[in-house]
Amino acid sequence: MSLIVHLHPLSSYCWKALIALYENGTPFEPRIIDFYDPDSAAAFRGLWPIAKMPVLEDTARGRVVPEGSIVIEYLQAFYPGPVEFVPADPEAALEVRLADRLFDLHVQDFLQRIVGDRIRPADAKDPFGLADAHARLKTSYGVIEDRMRTRTWAAGDTFSMADCAAAPALYYADKVSPIEGPATRAYLERLKDRPSFARVLKEAEPYFAMFPSEP
């Protein structure tokens, strides 16, 4: 098996890559990173000094591929399957990449700021930053709600890389700032019903207690 995915089952960005792998039944070896283990952490940093997950290691091609979106595009280019995550049509591809950035930069980023504040010591809390993150997340929810009123999936009628990004982003965001928009809520339920995402959630269950669900 030439593909190794360095990951943690609780990581939202790892979920993004895993959904793509499961959608196409792409064989790979999962390798869980434990940052509390010096050897595990050092080995991971040796592959990618930025030390952010996921990282795809392709031993057959001698490539190390970081970043969830790039991992998905790499898989489509060199290990394609029935699901085309980024369409060949340039206009449609731009729509997928725009939605992908929407969920990564304007949902994931803000929810992670909220989670980060929850795990800080009491004397290091950032009330201003927390309020700003909540406000910006609400704005993003409004944009997503408008988009999803007329769409089945994030970029149209076809499941794509944008949905791989949306599933973890909306799942975790809903935990810290509940989604109220009916179109977005219905979309999240469709994502949960997708077998690839249901599998990811099942595999993450043993680790959910680690997530700071309360402020």
N, C-alpha and C positions, 0 to 999 in steps of 0.2 A: 504494500500500500504506500503510494508516494505522497499522499497529502496528510499533513499533520496540522491540526488546528490548536493553537495555544489559547486557552480560554479559561473562564470561570463560569459555572452554570448560572450564577446570579447576575452576571454582567449584561446590561441591556444591549450594549453594542455587540457582544458575542451572540446574543439572541438573533440579532439582525443577520449575521452570517450563517448561523445554524439554520434559520428558516430557509434560506436559499439552498443550503446543502440538502436539507430534508425534502424540499420541494422536488428536486431532481434525483433524489436517491443517490447522491454522489458519495462514494465510499471515502472515508477519512478516519484518521486516528485522533480522537480527542485527547489533549494533554492538559490537565488542569494545573493552573499556576497557583502556587501558595506563596504569597508575599511574606508570610511569617516564617517561611523556611528559607534561610539564606541561600542554600544551593539552588532551590527552585527559582528564586528571584534573580539570582546571578545568571543562571542559564538563560532565562527569558530576556534579561537586559543584554546578554551577549548577542541575541538575535535582533533585538530592536531596542536601542538605548532609551528611546522615549518611554518604553515600558507601559504602553497602553494596549489593551486587548480589543479585538482579537488580532492574532497574527497567523497567517497561513504560511506554512513551510512546505514547499514543493520539492521533495528530494530528487525526483526524476528530472526536473528542469533546473535544479540548482537555484531556486528563487525563494526569497523571503518577502511576503506580501503583507504589509500592515494596512490598517484602516478598513472598516466594514464595507464601505461602498466600493473601495478598490478591490477588496477580496471578491465581492460578488461579480464585478466586471471581469476580473481575472478568470474566475470560474467559467463565466459565459464564453470567454475567448478561447480557453484552452481545455475546458472540461464541460462542454455544453450538454444540456439535457432538454427535455421537452418544454420546460418553462423558459421563455426568453425574458430575462429581467430588465434589459434595456433594449427597446425595439430598434430595428435598423433604420426606420424612418427618422430623419433628423428632427423634425418638429415634435414627433411623439417622444423621441429620446430626451429632448429638452424638457418636456413636461414631466417626465419621470424624474429627471435629475433635479428639477425645481422642487418637486414634492419631497424628494429624498432629503434635500437641504432644509426644507421647511421643518421636517420632523427631527432631524439631527440638531440643527442650530437653534430652532425656535421653540422646540418642546423639550428635547433631551437636555439641552444646556441649562434651561431654567429649572427643570425638575431636579437636576443634579445639584444646583445651587441650594435649593430648598432642603434636599436630603443632607447636603454637606453642613448646612447650618444646624440641623437636628443632632448631628453627631459631634458638634463642637462642644468644648467645655463651656460651662455657663458664663464664664468671664470673657469668652471670646465670641459670643454671639454677635450677629450683624443685623440688627433690626431693619436698618435702611435697605441693605442688600436683599434681605428676605422679602420685604414689602415690594421692592422693585421686581424681583423674580416672579412673585405671584401676579403682579399687574401685567408683566410681559407675557406670562403664560396664558392669562385670560385673553389677551389680545390675539395670541396664536390660536386659541380655541375658537375665537370668532372667525378667523380666516379659514380654519379647517371646516367649521360648520357650514360656511357659505359654499365651500368647494364640495362637500359631501352631500349636499341636498340634491345634486343632479348626477352623482357618480356612484357606481358600485364599489370600485376600488380607487385608490388614491389618485391615480393618473388617468382614470377612465373606466373602461369595461373589462380590462385585463389585469390580472395580478402581476405585479412588477417589483422591481427593487424598492420603489417607493413604499410598497406595502410591507416589505421586510423591515424598513425603517419605522413605519408607523406602528406596527404591532408592539414592540417593546416600549416605544416612546409613550404611546397612549395608555398602555397597561400601567406603567409606573406613574405617569403623570396623574392618572385617575386616583392613585393612592394618596397623593399629597395635595391635590386640588381637584375634587370630584368633577367629572365632566357632566355638564348639564344639557348641552345641545342635543336634541333628539337624533339628528342625522349622524353626529359624531358618535353618540352612544350606540346607535345601531351598527355603525361601521366597526366599532371596537368589538361588538358581539360577533360580527361576521369573521373578524380576524381570529377571535378565540375559537371559533368553530372550524377554522382551517386546520386540517390534520397536522401540518408542519408546525404550526404555532402551538397547537394542543400538546404535541410531543415535547416541545421546548419547555412549556409550563410544567409538564409532568416531571421532567428531569430536574427542574429547578426547585421542586417542592421541598426536598430535604434542607434547602438553604434559606427558605423564605423567612425563617425566624431571625435571620441576620439583618433583614431589612428594617430600618427604623420607621415603623408605620405610624408612630405618634410623635408630635412635636416635642 
